[in-house]
């Protein structure tokens, strides 16, 4: 095919993994990525007509929701753009799917495991880990329940070399096939060959290709919006840092001014104290002089009396 197709674009991903015709591709994908203790042999697609993840107005619709033959639930979501509070969104999406198993009056014993699979086109963690599996465990590793499983797969961190395991083969396909016209010789697996046929249909059928390009354009707009928001948030954060720095400098200057005033007040207090002590000394000296003058006057009076006698 002369056009290349990105399998992570919503309409393509759903054509690959959310149709009855290709349900075995989803089964193969889940068995390869999740590697459940009992391999999945059959899935039932769940009705999403009233899916709360589609109606919340945030564009966070889950790409695929299914139930296997054991009743276990799986959701597979592709994230091309990393939204804010991504970890919280993952937890909220998993919890909604888990709690929606129960109707009013149902026993909690009816609850069955829910596994969320998040395929990230952009780095999520800060290390080089490709696959993260989160479950409910205490710090010692004790598992509370096997009902909660959240898998995060980061395509950007997949090694560049050819994949060696079914797990890595699917991840490699999802990351690299957007640049392929045909499968490389080393990846001639039946499931991947069928997936390439689906992608070839989008490349060759004009109506399908225009539908695909419309979603690509919408994704670009979303990426631009996210980039703009990220830049705005960074500019706001930088402005806040500068404002805080200016406030800190102003507070420091005020503190220094207050300290200088305190030192000045202390000097004035010491000066006043010295003046008070001087005034007290003068008062004592005045009283002594007054007493001396009184004594002199008394002596003069006594002399005058003696002279009169």
C-alpha positions as CSV (number, residue, x, y, z in Angstrom):
1,X,0.0,0.0,0.0
2,X,1.3,3.5,-0.8
3,X,-0.3,5.1,2.3
4,X,0.7,4.2,5.8
5,X,-1.8,3.9,8.6
6,X,-1.3,4.4,12.3
7,X,-3.1,1.5,14.2
8,X,-3.5,3.7,17.3
9,X,-6.0,6.1,15.6
10,X,-9.4,5.4,17.1
11,X,-11.2,4.1,14.0
12,X,-8.3,1.8,13.0
13,X,-7.8,0.4,16.5
14,X,-11.5,-0.3,16.8
15,X,-11.5,-2.0,13.4
16,X,-8.7,-4.2,14.5
17,X,-9.8,-5.1,18.0
18,X,-13.5,-4.1,18.5
19,X,-15.3,-6.0,15.8
20,X,-16.9,-9.4,15.8
21,X,-15.0,-10.2,12.6
22,X,-11.6,-9.7,14.2
23,X,-12.3,-10.6,17.9
24,X,-9.5,-13.3,17.7
25,X,-7.1,-10.4,17.2
26,X,-8.2,-8.9,20.5
27,X,-8.0,-12.3,22.2
28,X,-4.4,-12.7,20.9
29,X,-3.5,-9.2,22.0
30,X,-4.9,-9.7,25.5
31,X,-3.3,-13.1,26.0
32,X,0.0,-11.6,24.8
33,X,0.0,-8.4,26.9
34,X,-1.9,-9.5,30.1
35,X,-0.8,-13.2,30.1
36,X,-3.7,-14.3,32.4
37,X,-3.3,-17.5,34.4
38,X,-6.1,-19.0,32.3
39,X,-5.7,-17.9,28.6
40,X,-8.7,-16.1,27.1
41,X,-10.5,-18.3,24.6
42,X,-13.6,-16.2,23.9
43,X,-14.8,-12.7,24.5
44,X,-18.1,-10.9,24.4
45,X,-18.1,-7.2,23.5
46,X,-20.0,-5.1,26.0
47,X,-22.7,-2.6,24.9
48,X,-21.3,0.9,25.2
49,X,-24.4,2.8,24.3
50,X,-24.6,4.3,27.8
51,X,-21.0,4.0,28.7
52,X,-20.3,6.8,31.3
53,X,-16.8,7.2,29.9
54,X,-18.3,8.3,26.6
55,X,-20.8,10.7,28.2
56,X,-18.5,12.5,30.6
57,X,-17.7,15.3,28.1
58,X,-13.9,14.8,28.5
59,X,-13.2,12.7,25.4
60,X,-12.0,9.7,27.5
61,X,-14.0,7.0,25.9
62,X,-12.6,3.5,26.5
63,X,-11.7,1.9,23.1
64,X,-12.7,-1.7,23.9
65,X,-14.7,-3.4,26.7
66,X,-15.2,-7.2,26.8
67,X,-16.1,-10.0,29.0
68,X,-14.3,-13.4,28.7
69,X,-15.8,-16.9,29.2
70,X,-15.1,-16.8,32.9
71,X,-16.9,-13.5,33.3
72,X,-13.8,-11.5,33.8
73,X,-13.9,-8.0,32.4
74,X,-11.3,-6.3,30.2
75,X,-10.9,-2.8,28.9
76,X,-8.3,-1.7,26.5
77,X,-7.6,2.0,26.0
78,X,-5.2,3.8,23.7
79,X,-3.8,7.1,24.9
80,X,-2.0,9.2,22.2
81,X,-2.2,12.3,24.4
82,X,-1.3,12.1,28.1
83,X,-4.1,14.1,29.9
84,X,-3.6,15.7,33.3
85,X,-4.2,13.4,36.3
86,X,-3.7,10.3,34.1
87,X,-3.2,8.0,37.1
88,X,-6.4,9.2,38.7
89,X,-8.3,8.7,35.4
90,X,-7.1,5.1,35.1
91,X,-8.2,4.4,38.6
92,X,-11.6,6.0,38.1
93,X,-12.2,4.2,34.8
94,X,-11.3,0.9,36.3
95,X,-13.5,1.5,39.4
96,X,-16.5,2.5,37.3
97,X,-16.2,-0.7,35.3
98,X,-15.8,-2.8,38.5
99,X,-18.8,-1.3,40.4
100,X,-21.1,-1.4,37.4
101,X,-21.1,-5.1,37.6
102,X,-23.5,-4.8,40.5
103,X,-27.2,-3.8,40.4
104,X,-29.2,-2.7,43.3
105,X,-29.5,-5.5,45.8
106,X,-26.7,-7.6,44.4
107,X,-24.2,-9.3,46.7
108,X,-20.6,-8.2,46.5
109,X,-19.7,-11.8,45.9
110,X,-20.9,-11.3,42.3
111,X,-18.0,-9.0,41.6
112,X,-15.4,-10.5,39.2
113,X,-11.9,-9.3,38.2
114,X,-11.5,-6.3,36.0
115,X,-8.3,-5.8,34.0
116,X,-7.5,-2.4,32.4
117,X,-4.9,-2.2,29.7
118,X,-3.6,1.2,28.8
119,X,-1.5,1.5,25.7
120,X,0.5,4.7,25.8
121,X,2.0,6.3,22.7
122,X,4.0,8.7,24.9
123,X,6.2,8.1,28.0
124,X,4.2,7.9,31.2
125,X,6.8,7.0,33.8
126,X,10.3,8.5,34.3
127,X,12.2,5.3,34.0
128,X,12.8,2.8,31.1
129,X,10.1,0.3,32.2
130,X,7.9,-0.7,29.2
131,X,5.2,-2.7,31.1
132,X,3.8,-1.7,34.5
133,X,1.3,-4.0,36.3
134,X,-0.5,-2.4,39.3
135,X,-2.5,-4.4,41.7
136,X,-3.9,-4.1,45.3
137,X,-1.0,-5.1,47.6
138,X,0.3,-3.9,50.9
139,X,4.0,-2.8,51.4
140,X,5.0,-6.4,52.1
141,X,3.6,-7.6,48.8
142,X,0.5,-9.3,50.3
143,X,-2.3,-9.3,47.7
144,X,-5.7,-8.0,48.9
145,X,-7.6,-9.3,45.9
146,X,-6.9,-10.3,42.3
147,X,-9.9,-8.2,41.1
148,X,-7.8,-5.1,40.4
149,X,-5.3,-5.2,37.6
150,X,-4.1,-2.1,35.7
151,X,-1.5,-2.6,33.0
152,X,0.3,0.3,31.5
153,X,2.3,-0.3,28.3
154,X,4.6,2.5,27.0
155,X,5.4,2.1,23.4
156,X,8.0,4.8,23.3
157,X,10.3,2.8,25.7
158,X,10.2,-0.4,23.7
159,X,13.8,-1.4,22.6
160,X,14.6,-0.7,19.0
161,X,15.7,-4.3,18.2
162,X,13.3,-6.8,16.7
163,X,10.9,-8.3,19.2
164,X,11.5,-11.8,20.6
165,X,8.2,-12.5,22.5
166,X,4.5,-12.4,21.6
167,X,4.2,-9.6,24.2
168,X,6.8,-7.5,22.5
169,X,5.7,-8.4,19.0
170,X,2.3,-6.8,19.5
171,X,3.8,-3.7,21.1
172,X,6.3,-3.4,18.3
173,X,3.6,-3.7,15.7
174,X,1.5,-1.0,17.4
175,X,4.5,1.3,17.5
176,X,6.2,0.6,14.2
177,X,3.5,-0.4,11.7
178,X,2.4,3.2,11.2
179,X,5.5,3.5,8.9
180,X,5.1,0.1,7.1
181,X,3.5,-0.7,3.8
182,X,4.1,-4.4,4.4
183,X,5.0,-6.6,7.3
184,X,8.8,-7.1,7.7
185,X,10.0,-10.6,6.9
186,X,10.6,-11.6,10.5
187,X,7.0,-10.7,11.6
188,X,5.0,-12.9,9.2
189,X,2.6,-14.1,12.0
190,X,-1.0,-14.9,11.0
191,X,-2.5,-12.3,13.5
192,X,-0.2,-9.6,12.3
193,X,-0.8,-10.4,8.7
194,X,-4.6,-10.1,9.3
195,X,-4.0,-6.8,11.1
196,X,-2.0,-5.5,8.2
197,X,-4.9,-6.4,5.9
198,X,-7.3,-4.3,8.0
199,X,-4.9,-1.4,7.9
200,X,-4.4,-1.9,4.1
201,X,-8.2,-1.4,3.7
202,X,-7.9,2.0,5.3
203,X,-5.1,2.9,3.0
204,X,-6.8,1.8,-0.2
205,X,-10.5,2.5,0.3
206,X,-11.0,6.3,-0.2
207,X,-13.9,6.6,2.2
208,X,-12.1,4.7,4.9
209,X,-9.0,6.8,4.3
210,X,-10.9,10.1,4.5
211,X,-12.5,8.9,7.8
212,X,-9.0,7.9,9.0
213,X,-7.6,11.3,8.1
214,X,-10.4,13.1,9.7
215,X,-9.5,11.4,13.0
216,X,-5.8,12.1,12.4
217,X,-6.7,15.8,12.0
218,X,-8.8,15.8,15.1
219,X,-5.9,14.2,17.0
220,X,-3.6,16.8,15.8
221,X,-6.0,19.5,17.0
222,X,-6.1,17.7,20.3
223,X,-2.3,17.5,20.5
224,X,-2.1,21.2,19.7
225,X,-4.6,22.0,22.4
226,X,-2.7,19.8,24.9
227,X,0.5,21.5,23.9
228,X,-1.0,24.9,24.2
229,X,-2.4,24.0,27.6
230,X,0.9,22.6,28.7
231,X,2.7,25.8,27.5
232,X,0.1,28.0,29.3
233,X,0.4,25.9,32.5
234,X,4.2,26.3,32.2
235,X,4.0,30.0,31.6
236,X,1.6,30.4,34.6
237,X,3.9,28.3,36.7
238,X,6.9,30.3,35.7
239,X,4.9,33.6,36.4
240,X,4.0,32.3,39.8
241,X,7.6,31.4,40.5
242,X,8.7,34.9,39.5
243,X,5.9,36.4,41.6
244,X,6.8,34.3,44.6
245,X,10.4,35.2,44.1
246,X,9.5,38.9,44.0
247,X,7.3,38.6,47.1
248,X,10.1,36.7,48.9
249,X,12.6,39.5,47.9
250,X,10.1,42.1,49.1
251,X,9.5,40.3,52.3
252,X,13.2,39.9,52.8
253,X,13.6,43.7,52.3
254,X,10.8,44.4,54.7
255,X,12.4,42.0,57.2
256,X,15.7,43.8,56.8
257,X,13.9,47.2,57.2
258,X,12.0,46.0,60.2
259,X,15.3,44.7,61.7
260,X,16.9,48.1,61.1
261,X,13.9,49.8,62.7
262,X,14.1,47.4,65.6
263,X,17.8,48.1,66.0
264,X,17.1,51.9,65.8
265,X,14.3,51.5,68.3
266,X,16.6,49.6,70.6
267,X,19.3,52.3,70.2
268,X,16.6,54.9,71.1
269,X,15.5,52.9,74.0
270,X,19.0,52.7,75.3
271,X,19.4,56.4,74.7
272,X,16.2,57.1,76.6
273,X,17.3,54.8,79.4
274,X,20.6,56.7,79.6
275,X,18.7,60.1,79.6
276,X,16.4,58.7,82.3
277,X,19.4,57.7,84.4
278,X,21.0,61.1,83.8
279,X,17.8,62.8,84.8
280,X,17.6,60.7,87.9
281,X,21.2,61.6,88.7
282,X,20.4,65.3,88.2
283,X,17.4,65.0,90.4
284,X,19.5,63.4,93.1
285,X,22.1,66.1,92.7
286,X,19.4,68.8,92.9
287,X,17.9,67.3,96.0
288,X,21.4,67.2,97.6
289,X,22.0,70.9,96.7
290,X,18.5,71.8,98.0
291,X,19.3,70.0,101.3
292,X,22.7,71.7,101.4
293,X,21.1,75.1,100.8
294,X,18.6,74.4,103.6
295,X,21.4,73.5,105.9
296,X,23.2,76.7,105.0
297,X,20.0,78.7,105.7
298,X,19.6,77.0,109.0
299,X,23.2,77.8,110.0
300,X,22.7,81.4,108.9
301,X,19.6,81.6,111.1
302,X,21.4,80.1,114.1
303,X,24.3,82.6,113.7
304,X,21.9,85.4,113.6
305,X,20.3,84.3,116.8
306,X,23.6,84.0,118.5
307,X,24.6,87.5,117.4
308,X,21.4,88.9,118.8
309,X,22.1,87.4,122.1
